[in-house]
Amino acid sequence: MKKTSVALVALLLAACASSPATWKGMSEREIVDWKEIGFDAAKAQAWRGGGFTPELSQTWTKAGFSLEDATAWKGQSFNADEAKTWRGSGFDLEKAIDAREQGLTPVKVE
């Protein structure tokens, strides 16, 4: 599953890189939302293409995740805060999935 998500993101990013990024396909309100969080057209189109809203994108980027990593963690039903906590506790995605399935939770480091 993780490999499929990574491949999908890679294809998406390659498609975005092959053409000049524009705000095409977005409403004025959506463009304002993306700009307010500091995203340019290319970054906004990539995150939007990955199924993220401006709000979700901001949450994941503030948590320190790239689009590729955010897509993988989100694809396994983690939200940004949960993923940040797991990763901050030394877990990669696969180990976090295994630990969660065993009913474990990470120690939150403040």
QUILINMO-V706237 format. One line per field, one symbol per residue. ss: DSSP state (H for helix, E for strand, L for the rest). psi: psi as a letter, one per 20 degrees, with the letter a starting at -180 (. if undefined). burial: I if it has 9 or more other C-alpha atoms within 8 Angstrom, else O. A space follows every 10 residues. Layout:
ss->???
psi->???
burial->???
This chain:
ss->LHHHHHHHHH HHHHHHHHLL LLLLLLLHHH HHHHHHLLLL HHHHHHHHHL LLLHHHHHHH HHLLLLHHHH HHHHHLLLLH HHHHHHHHLL LLHHHHHHHH HLLLLLLLLL
psi->gghggggggg gghgghhiqp prjpiqrggg gggghhjjpr gggghggghj jqrgghgggg hhikprgggg ggghikkqrg gggggghhjj prgghggggg hjjqqqppp.
burial->OOOOIIOOII OIIOOIOOOO IOOOOOOOOI IOIIIOOOIO IIOIIIIIOI OIOIOOIIII IOIOIOIIOI IIIIOOOIOI OOIIIIIIIO IOIOOIIOII OOOOOOOOOO
